[in-house]
Amino acid sequence: MATANTMEIVLITGMSGSGKSVALNALEDAGFYCVDNLPPELLLPFVELEQKHQAQRVAIAMDVRSATSLPLVPQQLQALRQLGVVVKSLFLDATTDTLVRRYSETRRKHPLSKVEAAGDERRALVDAIELERELLADLREQAHVIDSSIIRPSQLQGYVKELIASPGGQLTLVFESFAFKRGVPTDADYMFDVRMLPNPHYDPELKHLTGRDQPVIDFLKAQADVDLMLNHISQFLESWLDALVRDHRSYVTVAIGCTGGQHRSVYLVEQLAKRFGSSWSTLKRHREMDALQSGLG
């Protein structure tokens, strides 16, 4: 969070159709001054102008329409950090199948759909999406990624608001539960499959509960394999967190997956967040449960 004398900038990039407008609206609701589709060449002059106006919270969206100048952005962000600006970079992503479906539903044209050298000839939508991935690869590598493939706008807005509320300038651990049956999240830095662990789903009294309910917690705590998995994941993270900090990482997403995203993965995310929360900034996400609680399941 920016102090009274510090400017905070959130840069939003990502795939066309992945929800950048939704994220920008969430930041506007959170009190940020928002600018959409700012050309990279104008980033530093724009920030200088806003500093003169004593702006403190600014959100900027850039997309592939500025492809030729996007390579400038990483160096510009580093320059801003050296000037004391708190910079948070978010990249919104989604699977190619999801993006194709969204474009088909809205009948929008992809910004790279035209092939300039071929006059009226259209590039296949999938080819345009894959080209966009290539052009944005460097920005994705240096940003915190949010996979919007199967989450709804309200979930995305919530995730963005949580991220910008986390402390700047230090590593934040994001623990995320998910269901393998609904697809693997593309935003995970580390992913652990816990489907081999004892499943409360097969106990009629536990089936409709979640990993946050005490009867399920008691069941899983009594399982030696569950405790072993929890310790192994913890030991892995403890071994590498300092190295991640030295690599100037701002966020690390650890995804825990089980079959339905309801019991085992939820329990482990809750336990990991509790275990690491005393030493690190931590966030929790429950992809499937968040959707149900929003009435969107």
Secondary structure, DSSP 8 states (H G I E B T S, - for coil): ---TT--EEEEEEE-TTSSHHHHHHHHHHTT-EEEES--GGGHHHHHHHHHHTT--EEEEE--GGGGGGGGGHHHHHHHHHHTT-EEEEEEEE--HHHHHHHHHHHT---TT-B-GGGTT-B--HHHHHHHHHHHHHHHHHTSEEEE-SS--HHHHHHHHHHHHHS-TTS-EEEEEEEEGGG---TT-SEEEE-TTS--GGGSTTTTTS-TTSHHHHHHHHT-HHHHHHHHHHHHHHHHHHHHHHHTT-SEEEEEEEESSSSSHHHHHHHHHHHHHTTTSEEEEEEHHHHHHHTT--
